Amino acid sequence: MNIKRGLATLAIAALSLTSLAACGSDTAQDEEKPDSLSFWYYEEDDAGQTQAWRRAAKAFEKETGVKINFERKSFTQIAQNGSQFLNSDEAPDLMESNRGNGSAGVLSTMGLLTDLGDYVKQYGWDKKVTGANAAVAKYDENGIMDGDTWYGMTSYAEFQRVYYNKDLFAKYNIKIPTTYDEFVDACQKFVDAGVTPIAADAQEYGVMWLWWQLVSKNADSKFIDNWQLYRGDVDWNSKVLTNSVKTINEWLDKGFISRNATGMKAEDTTQAFIKDEYPIYQTGTWNQGRFVKQIKSFDWDAAVMPESNYAVGCAGNLLVIPEKSHHKDLSAKFIDYVLSDDVQNFLGNAGGIPVAADTSKITDAKSKAMIEEYDSYAKDGKLSYYPDYAASNLTDAVPAEFQELVNGTKKPADVLKNIHEKYDTGIEDMGVKNN
């Protein structure tokens, strides 16, 4: 999953660096051709992007004779130990990194990521990855997105969609909503029928993402720029923020979301939706490939929450080359395979969102609808990213606040007050000042 970082508190290590380290080459960068390149990633193996990376690896090995050694880590391993292993001689040749100011941005300011500018020119990647998709791959000297230096390359995109179990809607004679009022009405009808409508976890990020989608529903460009890019002060008293927290609380009180969400993680809710236990599940499109493969007992559909000004999401996690990589040229060549027409078109039909595909080659109807919906937001710059991209401490702080809201141990005003404090602290710790 594309769950985020926590790189500001790098002193907390879940595993020793020794257990995390890959078997890197002892030779100088590209001094001699290795047998393999080490690639650290944390996506699910059923995810479209993982399938696409493996397809690229086969073509890469066929041409170069060099195998891509896929080493799956947990997000926690990479997030908590990030700067330690990237600053060691055992850094991988290539790595998946979360994008955003608090993750790739932080690593870039520490000098741990390779400037990919020369490779971008060599392979013409800036002709394939453009606009909003390019913004998350480029950072300025302060580690802020949409800068002028390429520190990574995205190969896919992702956003939050509301997934609907069409069979459960039909069973209870409820219409799939196309307006926000219909969405709320549908939730109430399920509750009246004794069904908890929305699958959401509070141990990780599910409730936070629902909150940020409610924020994004009514946000404007000024709000998003102020929150994510520090172009002005965030108005913490705005209805965009206050009403969104109140709405989550109302949904809890009404039973739209179970207060048992405090005991659930993302994988719990994903599995529950796949098992036909919930009619509604807002989740990232990284799960769509899993749904295509694993859901056999019911039909489903998906769309961004109705009447939303912005979609939660952006171009996907970055392929980065650590500064200490021993084989930078070969790693860049592999990235070019990932961005090839063949692999990008394959990704589009495997349940992922390509950034450089020929959409006429996408034959899967659900995939095509997802890609077209993403493009409709991306082309107009209507992507709100994720709320914790602004500062790395928010990855833990914001979900913790919503867990207390779900528990009933904090009121909405207190939740927003504490998020405000954590936001300001995170920005200060990063050395970024609001205008």
C-alpha positions in Angstrom: 0.0 0.0 0.0 0.8 3.5 -0.5 0.8 4.3 3.2 3.2 7.1 4.3 6.3 7.8 6.1 7.3 9.1 9.6 10.9 10.0 8.5 11.3 12.8 11.0 11.4 10.4 13.9 14.1 8.2 12.4 15.6 7.3 15.8 12.8 4.8 16.3 13.9 1.6 14.6 11.6 -1.4 14.3 14.4 -3.7 13.0 18.1 -3.6 13.1 19.8 -2.3 10.1 21.6 -5.6 9.6 18.3 -7.5 9.2 17.0 -4.9 6.8 20.0 -4.5 4.6 20.1 -5.9 1.1 23.0 -7.7 -0.4 24.6 -4.8 -2.4 27.6 -4.9 -4.6 31.0 -4.0 -3.3 32.1 -2.5 -6.6 32.1 1.1 -7.5 29.1 2.5 -9.4 28.6 0.5 -12.6 32.3 -0.4 -12.5 31.3 -3.9 -13.7 28.1 -5.5 -14.7 26.5 -7.2 -11.6 24.4 -10.4 -11.6 21.5 -8.5 -10.1 20.2 -5.2 -8.8 18.5 -5.0 -5.4 15.1 -3.4 -5.5 13.2 -2.6 -2.2 9.5 -2.1 -2.5 6.4 -2.4 -0.2 3.4 -2.8 -2.6 1.1 -5.8 -2.4 2.2 -8.4 -5.0 -1.3 -8.4 -6.5 -1.1 -4.6 -7.1 -1.0 -3.5 -10.7 2.2 -1.6 -10.3 4.0 -4.6 -8.8 2.9 -6.7 -11.7 4.1 -4.0 -14.1 7.5 -3.8 -12.3 7.9 -7.6 -12.6 7.1 -7.4 -16.3 9.7 -4.7 -16.8 12.2 -6.8 -14.9 11.7 -9.7 -17.3 12.4 -7.5 -20.3 15.3 -5.8 -18.6 16.9 -9.1 -17.7 16.4 -10.5 -21.3 18.3 -7.5 -22.7 21.0 -6.9 -20.1 21.4 -10.3 -18.4 21.0 -8.6 -15.0 18.2 -9.8 -12.7 16.1 -7.5 -10.6 16.2 -8.9 -7.1 12.8 -7.9 -5.7 12.9 -7.5 -1.9 9.6 -6.8 -0.3 9.7 -4.8 2.9 7.0 -3.4 5.1 6.2 0.3 4.9 7.3 0.5 8.6 10.7 -0.9 7.8 11.4 1.6 5.1 9.8 4.5 6.9 11.5 4.0 10.3 14.9 3.1 9.1 15.0 5.3 5.9 17.9 7.5 6.5 20.0 4.9 8.2 20.0 2.3 5.4 20.3 4.9 2.7 23.3 6.4 4.4 25.0 3.0 4.6 27.1 1.0 2.1 24.3 -1.6 2.1 21.7 0.7 0.5 19.8 -1.0 -2.3 20.4 -0.1 -5.9 16.8 1.0 -6.4 14.0 1.7 -4.0 10.3 2.6 -3.8 9.9 5.7 -1.7 6.8 7.5 -0.8 6.4 10.9 -2.3 5.8 14.2 -0.5 7.6 16.8 1.4 7.9 14.7 4.6 9.3 11.6 2.8 11.2 11.9 -0.5 11.5 15.6 0.2 13.2 15.0 3.5 15.5 12.4 2.0 16.5 14.7 -0.8 17.6 17.5 1.6 19.7 14.9 3.5 21.7 14.2 0.3 20.5 10.6 0.2 18.8 10.5 -3.2 20.5 10.7 -6.6 19.6 13.8 -8.7 18.0 12.1 -11.8 18.2 15.1 -14.0 20.8 13.6 -16.4 18.7 10.4 -16.8 15.6 12.4 -17.4 17.3 14.2 -20.3 18.9 11.0 -21.6 15.6 9.0 -21.7 13.1 11.8 -22.2 11.1 11.0 -19.1 9.9 14.6 -18.8 8.0 14.1 -22.0 6.2 11.1 -20.5 5.7 12.3 -16.9 4.3 15.8 -16.9 2.1 18.3 -15.0 0.6 17.1 -11.8 2.3 13.7 -12.2 5.7 15.3 -12.3 5.2 17.6 -9.4 5.6 14.8 -6.8 8.9 13.7 -8.3 10.6 17.1 -8.2 11.7 19.0 -5.1 13.4 22.3 -4.3 16.3 22.9 -2.0 13.9 22.8 1.0 12.4 19.4 0.0 9.1 20.9 -1.1 7.2 19.3 -4.0 6.9 20.8 -7.4 10.5 22.0 -7.3 13.1 22.0 -10.0 15.2 18.8 -9.3 14.1 15.3 -10.2 14.8 13.0 -7.2 12.6 10.2 -8.2 10.4 9.0 -11.0 6.8 7.9 -10.7 5.5 5.1 -12.9 1.8 5.0 -11.9 -0.8 7.1 -10.2 -3.3 6.5 -7.4 -6.3 8.1 -5.8 -9.0 7.4 -3.4 -12.3 6.0 -4.7 -15.5 4.9 -3.0 -16.0 1.2 -3.9 -19.6 0.0 -3.9 -20.8 -3.6 -3.4 -23.5 -3.5 -6.1 -25.1 -6.7 -4.9 -25.6 -5.4 -1.3 -27.1 -2.2 -2.7 -29.5 -4.2 -4.8 -30.4 -6.5 -1.9 -31.6 -3.6 0.2 -33.1 -1.7 -2.8 -30.7 1.2 -2.4 -29.4 3.3 -5.4 -25.7 3.7 -6.0 -25.2 7.4 -5.1 -24.3 10.0 -7.7 -24.7 13.0 -5.4 -23.4 13.7 -1.9 -26.9 13.8 -0.4 -27.7 10.4 -2.0 -24.5 9.1 -0.5 -25.6 10.1 3.0 -29.1 8.9 2.4 -27.8 5.5 1.3 -25.7 5.2 4.5 -28.8 6.0 6.6 -30.9 3.4 4.7 -28.2 0.7 5.4 -28.1 1.6 9.1 -31.9 1.5 9.2 -31.7 -2.1 7.8 -29.1 -3.1 10.5 -26.1 -2.8 8.2 -22.9 -0.8 9.0 -22.4 0.8 5.6 -18.8 2.1 5.6 -15.7 0.0 6.1 -13.0 2.2 7.7 -10.1 1.4 10.0 -8.8 3.8 12.7 -5.6 1.9 13.6 -4.1 3.1 10.4 -5.3 5.6 7.8 -8.9 4.8 6.7 -10.7 7.3 8.9 -8.1 9.9 8.1 -8.6 9.4 4.4 -12.3 9.8 4.7 -11.8 13.0 6.6 -9.4 14.3 3.9 -11.9 13.4 1.2 -14.5 15.5 3.0 -12.0 18.3 3.2 -11.2 17.9 -0.5 -14.9 17.8 -1.4 -15.2 21.5 -0.5 -11.6 22.8 -0.7 -10.3 25.3 -3.2 -6.9 25.7 -4.8 -5.8 28.3 -2.2 -6.5 25.9 0.7 -4.6 23.0 -0.9 -1.6 25.2 -1.8 -1.5 26.6 1.7 -1.7 23.2 3.3 0.7 21.3 1.0 3.0 24.0 -0.4 3.0 26.6 2.5 2.0 29.4 0.2 0.0 31.0 2.9 -1.5 30.4 6.3 -4.0 27.5 6.7 -7.3 28.8 7.9 -8.0 26.5 10.8 -11.4 28.0 11.5 -12.6 27.5 8.0 -15.8 25.4 7.4 -13.7 23.2 5.1 -11.9 21.9 8.2 -14.4 22.3 11.0 -17.3 20.8 9.2 -15.3 17.8 7.9 -14.3 16.7 11.4 -17.8 17.2 12.7 -19.1 15.1 9.8 -16.9 12.2 10.7 -18.1 12.5 14.3 -21.8 12.5 13.1 -21.2 9.4 10.9 -19.8 7.7 14.0 -22.8 8.7 16.1 -25.2 7.6 13.4 -23.5 4.3 12.9 -22.3 5.0 9.3 -18.8 4.0 10.6 -18.5 1.5 13.5 -16.7 2.6 16.6 -15.1 -0.9 16.4 -12.9 0.7 13.7 -10.4 1.4 16.5 -9.5 -2.3 16.4 -9.1 -2.5 12.6 -6.2 -2.0 10.2 -6.3 -1.3 6.5 -5.9 -5.0 5.6 -8.8 -5.9 7.9 -11.2 -3.5 6.1 -9.9 -4.5 2.7 -10.5 -8.2 3.4 -13.9 -7.4 4.9 -14.9 -5.7 1.7 -13.6 -8.5 -0.4 -15.6 -11.0 1.8 -18.9 -9.1 1.1 -19.2 -7.7 4.6 -19.6 -4.0 3.8 -21.4 -2.2 1.0 -19.1 0.9 0.9 -15.3 1.1 1.2 -13.2 4.2 0.4 -9.7 3.0 -0.4 -6.8 3.7 -2.7 -6.8 2.5 -6.3 -3.8 0.3 -5.4 -6.4 -2.1 -4.2 -8.4 -2.3 -7.5 -6.0 -4.9 -8.9 -6.8 -7.1 -5.9 -10.5 -6.5 -6.3 -10.4 -7.6 -9.9 -8.5 -10.8 -9.0 -10.1 -11.7 -5.6 -13.7 -10.6 -5.7 -15.7 -13.4 -7.2 -19.0 -13.4 -5.2 -20.4 -9.9 -6.1 -20.3 -7.1 -8.6 -18.8 -3.8 -7.7 -18.3 -0.2 -9.0 -16.3 2.8 -7.9 -16.0 6.5 -8.1 -14.6 9.5 -6.2 -17.0 10.6 -3.4 -19.8 12.4 -5.2 -19.6 16.2 -5.9 -15.9 16.5 -4.8 -13.9 19.5 -5.9 -10.7 17.5 -5.4 -9.8 13.8 -5.5 -7.5 12.6 -2.7 -4.3 11.2 -4.4 -1.6 12.0 -6.9 1.0 10.3 -9.0 2.3 7.2 -7.2 5.2 6.3 -5.1 8.6 7.1 -6.6 11.3 4.9 -7.9 14.4 6.5 -6.4 18.1 5.7 -6.8 20.0 6.0 -3.5 23.0 8.2 -3.6 25.0 5.2 -2.4 23.6 2.9 -5.1 26.5 0.9 -6.8 24.7 0.7 -10.1 23.0 3.9 -10.9 23.1 3.7 -14.7 21.6 0.2 -14.7 19.0 1.3 -12.2 18.0 4.2 -14.4 17.8 1.8 -17.4 15.4 -0.4 -15.4 13.2 2.7 -14.7 13.1 3.4 -18.4 11.7 -0.1 -18.9 9.0 0.6 -16.4 8.0 3.7 -18.4 8.0 1.8 -21.7 4.8 1.7 -23.7 4.5 -2.1 -23.3 4.7 -2.0 -19.5 2.6 1.1 -19.1 -0.2 -0.4 -21.3 0.1 -3.6 -19.3 -0.3 -1.7 -16.1 -3.5 0.0 -17.3 -5.0 -3.4 -18.0 -3.8 -4.9 -14.7 -5.8 -2.6 -12.5 -3.3 0.2 -12.2 -3.2 3.8 -13.4 -0.3 4.3 -15.8 1.3 7.7 -16.3 2.5 7.2 -19.9 0.1 4.7 -21.6 -1.9 4.8 -24.8 -5.4 4.7 -23.4 -6.7 3.2 -26.6 -4.8 0.1 -25.6 -6.6 -0.3 -22.3 -9.3 -2.9 -22.9 -10.5 -3.7 -19.4 -13.6 -1.6 -18.8 -13.2 -1.1 -15.0 -9.5 -0.1 -15.5 -10.4 2.3 -18.3 -13.1 4.0 -16.2 -10.6 4.4 -13.3 -7.9 5.9 -15.5 -10.4 8.3 -17.2 -11.6 9.5 -13.8 -8.1 10.1 -12.5 -7.2 12.0 -15.7 -10.3 14.2 -15.3 -9.0 15.4 -11.9 -5.3 15.4 -12.8 -5.6 17.5 -16.0 -7.3 20.3 -14.1 -4.8 20.1 -11.1 -7.6 18.8 -8.9 -5.6 16.4 -6.8 -5.3 17.2 -3.1 -2.5 14.7 -2.3 -2.7 13.2 1.2 -3.0 15.3 4.4 0.3 14.1 6.0 2.4 15.0 3.0 2.9 18.5 4.5 5.1 17.2 7.3 6.4 13.7 8.3 5.1 13.8 11.9 1.5 14.0 10.6 1.6 10.4 9.4 1.3 9.2 13.0 -0.3 12.3 14.5 -3.4 12.6 12.4 -4.6 9.0 12.6 -3.9 9.1 16.4 -6.3 12.0 16.7 -9.0 10.3 14.7 -8.6 7.1 16.7 -9.5 9.2 19.8 -12.5 10.6 18.0 -13.6 7.1 17.1 -13.1 6.0 20.7 -15.1 9.0 21.9 -12.3 10.3 24.1 -12.0 13.6 22.2 -14.4 16.0 20.7 -14.1 17.3 17.1 -12.8 20.7 18.2 -10.1 19.1 20.2 -9.1 16.8 17.4 -8.7 19.7 15.0 -6.9 21.8 17.6 -4.3 19.0 18.1 -3.9 18.4 14.3 -3.2 22.2 14.1 -0.5 22.0 16.7 1.1 18.9 15.1 1.0 20.6 11.7 2.7 23.7 13.0 5.3 21.6 14.9 6.0 19.5 11.8 6.5 22.5 9.5 8.8 24.1 12.0 10.9 21.0 12.4 11.3 20.8 8.6 12.6 24.4 8.6 9.7 25.6 6.4 8.0 28.8 7.2 4.6 29.9 6.0 4.5 33.2 4.1 
